Every structure is written in structure tokens, then in C-alpha cells.
């Protein structure tokens, strides 16, 4: 797996990935224009995972770089083929990057309460449940709750020992 910063030319494939049936119920869908605006922002960083043949396998968006709090949000992560370990490998690389390269104090995310598979992965990598945003997301007239989770720099350091 190769993880690299995304380029504007990757945006059409990113938009396709977040609309795949296995992803669209658990991640938001933005227009290509919104992705391009966010990618150009000083507050966000996009990363894509490629196979050795150059096939886009997944993407992630990190936000919070323009804030002074050293708290980086995992805004979005999606993979083309779930349950093959690609998302976990991407997340492991992103966590390392957030704490070791970007010197974050905190990495946080929200995850759909109904997304047990993602919650399990986050917990297995050390993320801690912080609270519930009750019925915070509406899709097709139905409300869903989001769980807040985070990992602190000292928790990351303790895992490495």
C-alpha cells in the first residue's frame, strides 16, 4: 500500500469512492467542487492509498491544521474494498503521521453509532469513546447518532512502547 498526499486530479476518483454502496451509508458525499475547495484549504490535508499498480484504494481527509489547538480531525476515510485491511493500514499510517510528523496533541473523529465495524477498528487502534452526538446527522429524513472518539499523543506514545 502506498499512502500519498492527494492531488486535484484525484478528486474525481475520491468522489466515486465516497459514493460506493459500502461507503455511502457511513460517509458524507461532497461535490467535486467542495473537495477541490477543501483540498486547497490550509486547514485540510487529503491522502490517498494506491496499489502498486496505481489503482486508488482509499482516501482520507484530515482537518484542523489552521487551528492552534493541535487537534486533528479525521474528517473522512473510505476504501474501495472494505474488510481487506486497507482502511486499518491507512489509519495506522495516518495516526503515525498525525502524531509524529504533525505533532498533534489529539486526533479525533465522529463515527456513526450503527457502524460497528469502523468503531471496532478505531477502538483497536486506541481511540477512546468521548460521547454521543444524538441524532446529529439526517439522511433521507432519518436521524442518526454519531459517536465522538479521540486518541491523545500520550496514549499514542504509550502504545508504541
C-alpha positions as CSV (number, residue, x, y, z in Angstrom):
1,X,0.0,0.0,0.0
2,X,1.2,3.4,-0.9
3,X,-0.2,6.4,1.0
4,X,0.5,9.8,-0.5
5,X,-0.9,13.3,-0.5
6,X,-3.8,13.7,-2.9
7,X,-3.7,16.0,-5.9
8,X,-6.6,17.8,-7.6
9,X,-6.5,15.1,-10.3
10,X,-7.5,12.5,-7.7
11,X,-10.8,14.3,-6.8
12,X,-13.0,12.5,-9.4
13,X,-11.9,9.1,-8.0
14,X,-12.3,10.3,-4.5
15,X,-15.9,11.4,-5.3
16,X,-16.6,7.9,-6.8
17,X,-15.2,6.2,-3.7
18,X,-17.4,8.0,-1.2
19,X,-20.5,7.1,-3.3
20,X,-19.8,3.4,-3.4
21,X,-22.6,1.4,-1.8
22,X,-20.3,0.1,1.0
23,X,-19.3,3.7,1.9
24,X,-22.2,6.0,1.2
25,X,-24.2,5.0,4.3
26,X,-21.3,5.9,6.5
27,X,-19.5,8.9,5.0
28,X,-20.8,12.1,3.6
29,X,-20.8,12.8,-0.1
30,X,-19.4,16.1,-1.3
31,X,-19.3,17.6,-4.8
32,X,-16.0,17.6,-6.7
33,X,-16.0,21.4,-6.3
34,X,-16.3,21.1,-2.5
35,X,-13.5,18.6,-2.4
36,X,-11.3,20.9,-4.5
37,X,-12.0,23.8,-2.2
38,X,-11.2,21.8,0.9
39,X,-8.1,20.3,-0.7
40,X,-6.9,23.8,-1.4
41,X,-7.5,25.0,2.1
42,X,-4.7,25.4,4.6
43,X,-6.9,23.7,7.2
44,X,-7.1,20.3,5.4
45,X,-4.9,17.6,4.1
46,X,-6.1,14.8,1.8
47,X,-4.3,11.4,1.4
48,X,-4.9,8.6,-1.0
49,X,-3.9,5.0,-0.9
50,X,-2.8,3.4,-4.1
51,X,-2.0,-0.1,-5.0
52,X,1.4,-0.7,-6.6
53,X,-0.3,-0.6,-10.0
54,X,-1.6,2.9,-9.2
55,X,-5.2,2.0,-8.5
56,X,-6.9,4.2,-5.9
57,X,-7.8,2.0,-3.0
58,X,-9.0,4.6,-0.5
59,X,-8.8,8.2,0.7
60,X,-8.8,10.2,3.9
61,X,-9.3,13.8,4.9
62,X,-7.7,15.3,7.9
63,X,-8.7,18.8,9.2
64,X,-7.6,21.2,11.9
65,X,-4.3,22.3,10.6
66,X,-5.2,26.0,10.7
67,X,-6.2,25.9,14.4
68,X,-3.8,26.4,17.3
69,X,-5.1,23.6,19.4
70,X,-3.1,20.8,17.7
71,X,-6.3,18.7,17.4
72,X,-6.5,17.0,14.1
73,X,-9.9,15.6,12.9
74,X,-10.2,12.5,10.8
75,X,-13.0,14.0,8.7
76,X,-13.4,11.1,6.3
77,X,-11.9,7.8,5.4
78,X,-13.3,5.4,2.7
79,X,-11.9,2.4,0.9
80,X,-12.9,0.7,-2.3
81,X,-13.0,-2.8,-0.8
82,X,-13.8,-3.0,2.9
83,X,-12.7,-5.9,5.1
84,X,-9.4,-6.4,3.3
85,X,-7.3,-4.4,5.9
86,X,-6.7,-1.4,3.7
87,X,-8.6,1.0,5.9
88,X,-6.7,-0.2,9.0
89,X,-3.4,0.2,7.3
90,X,-4.3,3.6,6.1
91,X,-5.5,4.6,9.6
92,X,-2.3,3.3,11.2
93,X,-0.2,5.4,8.8
94,X,-2.4,8.4,9.3
95,X,-2.2,8.1,13.1
96,X,1.6,7.9,13.0
97,X,1.7,10.9,10.7
98,X,-0.6,13.0,12.8
99,X,1.4,12.5,16.0
100,X,5.0,12.1,14.6
101,X,5.0,14.5,11.7
102,X,2.3,17.0,12.5
103,X,3.0,16.9,16.3
104,X,-0.7,16.8,17.2
105,X,-1.9,16.6,20.8
106,X,-5.2,15.0,19.8
107,X,-6.7,13.1,16.9
108,X,-10.4,12.9,16.9
109,X,-13.3,11.7,14.8
110,X,-17.0,11.0,14.8
111,X,-18.4,7.7,13.6
112,X,-22.0,6.6,13.0
113,X,-23.3,4.7,16.0
114,X,-24.5,2.0,13.7
115,X,-21.1,1.5,12.1
116,X,-19.9,-1.3,14.4
117,X,-17.1,-2.4,12.0
118,X,-15.5,1.1,12.0
119,X,-15.9,1.5,15.7
120,X,-14.2,-1.8,16.3
121,X,-11.2,-0.7,14.2
122,X,-10.9,2.7,15.9
123,X,-11.1,1.1,19.4
124,X,-8.5,-1.5,18.5
125,X,-6.1,1.4,17.5
126,X,-6.6,3.1,20.8
127,X,-9.4,5.6,20.2
128,X,-11.5,6.3,23.2
129,X,-15.2,7.0,23.3
130,X,-16.0,10.5,24.4
131,X,-19.7,11.0,23.9
132,X,-22.7,10.8,21.6
133,X,-24.0,13.5,19.3
134,X,-27.6,12.3,19.5
135,X,-29.4,12.4,16.1
136,X,-26.9,14.8,14.7
137,X,-27.0,13.6,11.1
138,X,-30.1,13.4,8.9
139,X,-30.2,11.3,5.7
140,X,-33.4,10.8,3.7
141,X,-35.5,12.0,6.6
142,X,-33.9,9.6,9.2
143,X,-31.7,10.8,12.0
144,X,-28.6,9.1,13.1
145,X,-26.4,9.5,16.2
146,X,-22.6,10.0,15.9
147,X,-20.1,8.8,18.5
148,X,-17.1,11.1,19.3
149,X,-13.8,9.3,19.7
150,X,-10.2,10.5,20.2
151,X,-6.6,9.5,20.7
152,X,-4.2,11.7,22.6
153,X,-0.5,12.0,22.0
154,X,0.4,10.4,25.3
155,X,-1.9,7.4,24.6
156,X,-0.2,7.0,21.2
157,X,3.2,7.1,22.8
158,X,2.2,4.5,25.4
159,X,1.0,2.2,22.6
160,X,4.4,2.4,20.9
161,X,6.3,1.2,24.0
